[in-house]
Amino acid sequence: MSTLLVSSLCPFDTTNDVIFSRADFAAIANIVYSESGNVYTDGKATLVYSRLTPRLRIHRTDSFAEYIKLVTKDADERRVMVNLLTTNHTYFYREAHHYDHFIETMRPELIDKAMRGEPVRIWSAGCSSGEEVYSLGMALLGESRSEGLRIAAKDIRFLASDLADHAIEKARAAKYAKSALAPVPADLRNHWTKSDGDDAIIAPTVQNLMRFRSLNLLHQWPFDGLFDAIFCRNVMIYFDTATKEQLLLRFAQQLAPSGYLYIGHSERLSGPAEAYLTAVGKTIYQRTT
Ligand SMILES: C[S@@+](CC[C@H](N)C(=O)[O-])C[C@H]1O[C@@H](n2cnc3c(N)ncnc32)[C@H](O)[C@@H]1O
């Protein structure tokens, strides 16, 4: 018989009225892996318990085994479950060296391209609640408001996608605590956000460049064109090597010639994508074939 995890994992749950076994955890981890590629090791059992217990209550059951039966046959609830178990931690100007590279190396090329009337396309893949893509939008428009407005009038689009619907909703709302904007250089913040009490709202000029959509990276991608840059940072850390290498290859093939791929600080390039990409900075790669 499988061991009950509740008392050891949930020391603050004095009622112990919800039944959660190792087998339940393994079944949930399997579903999450096959739906999203995220690998859940035993250390995540407490997180699974605490995030899903409210769903059990909504469905009026005190048994994870019953809930698993439900998610197995109900695709909507399965989606809710996978959404709830995503890790959405993010912040503005995370890994600032990527923004330095983007501003110094990519921005002049992208502006030339946009001014020639060509489309500029940037993808934040696994954008979470939008801090990454808004940081990029502000960085592209730059520290001169008049120049930024001229740039914004060109054919520039940032695609920002994530699996988690709640994260996309927050991104679309474009409203953050002012304190969250602190890492953004002051000139960018001053030009491209406006104050709303304790909050800051991303300026409509920046918002208009964004296209948010729900997208599972493991599924087919509905794109016709190639991207000038792809940011997929702190997403693949939760994937196993096979999933990660397959995704890296797809990213490489989705980049325009000389386009850039930015990945998270603890991630590295490996597998068949190495044939397409050359390291040009810390966790920055350029498509060279
Ligand atoms: C830790 S956040 C990273 C956010 C941002 N890129 C950053 O570096 O700050 C990881 C995001 O990846 C998303 N994610 C995980 N698996 C995914 C998948 N299979 N398809 C799309 N997004 C996924 C999660 O929902 C989460 O919002």
The ligand as an SDF file (V2000), in Angstrom:
LIG
                    3D

 27 29  0  0  0  0  0  0  0  0999 V2000
    9.9180   30.8750  -14.1070 C   0  0  0  0  0  0  0  0  0  0  0  0
    8.8500   31.5030  -15.3590 S   0  0  0  0  0  0  0  0  0  0  0  0
   10.0060   32.4050  -16.3650 C   0  0  0  0  0  0  0  0  0  0  0  0
    9.4620   33.7560  -16.7870 C   0  0  0  0  0  0  0  0  0  0  0  0
   10.4570   34.6310  -17.5540 C   0  0  0  0  0  0  0  0  0  0  0  0
   10.8230   34.0140  -18.8060 N   0  0  0  0  0  0  0  0  0  0  0  0
   11.6660   34.9360  -16.7210 C   0  0  0  0  0  0  0  0  0  0  0  0
   12.7620   34.4370  -17.0180 O   0  0  0  0  0  0  0  0  0  0  0  0
   11.5500   35.6790  -15.7430 O   0  0  0  0  0  0  0  0  0  0  0  0
    8.5600   30.0260  -16.3500 C   0  0  0  0  0  0  0  0  0  0  0  0
    7.2890   30.1200  -17.1840 C   0  0  0  0  0  0  0  0  0  0  0  0
    7.2880   29.0430  -18.1310 O   0  0  0  0  0  0  0  0  0  0  0  0
    5.9520   28.6270  -18.3150 C   0  0  0  0  0  0  0  0  0  0  0  0
    5.9300   27.2650  -18.8750 N   0  0  0  0  0  0  0  0  0  0  0  0
    6.2730   26.1070  -18.2770 C   0  0  0  0  0  0  0  0  0  0  0  0
    6.0940   25.0750  -19.1080 N   0  0  0  0  0  0  0  0  0  0  0  0
    5.6260   25.5850  -20.2660 C   0  0  0  0  0  0  0  0  0  0  0  0
    5.2380   25.0130  -21.5070 C   0  0  0  0  0  0  0  0  0  0  0  0
    5.3000   23.6930  -21.7360 N   0  0  0  0  0  0  0  0  0  0  0  0
    4.7830   25.8440  -22.4720 N   0  0  0  0  0  0  0  0  0  0  0  0
    4.7160   27.1840  -22.2590 C   0  0  0  0  0  0  0  0  0  0  0  0
    5.0710   27.7790  -21.1130 N   0  0  0  0  0  0  0  0  0  0  0  0
    5.5190   26.9850  -20.1190 C   0  0  0  0  0  0  0  0  0  0  0  0
    5.3520   28.7160  -16.9210 C   0  0  0  0  0  0  0  0  0  0  0  0
    3.9490   28.8110  -16.9590 O   0  0  0  0  0  0  0  0  0  0  0  0
    6.0240   29.9660  -16.3610 C   0  0  0  0  0  0  0  0  0  0  0  0
    5.2090   31.1020  -16.4720 O   0  0  0  0  0  0  0  0  0  0  0  0
  1  2  1  0
  2  3  1  0
  2 10  1  0
  3  4  1  0
  4  5  1  0
  5  6  1  0
  5  7  1  0
  7  8  2  0
  7  9  1  0
 10 11  1  0
 11 12  1  0
 11 26  1  0
 12 13  1  0
 13 14  1  0
 13 24  1  0
 14 15  1  0
 14 23  1  0
 15 16  2  0
 16 17  1  0
 17 18  1  0
 17 23  2  0
 18 19  1  0
 18 20  2  0
 20 21  1  0
 21 22  2  0
 22 23  1  0
 24 25  1  0
 24 26  1  0
 26 27  1  0
M  CHG  2   2   1   9  -1
M  END
$$$$
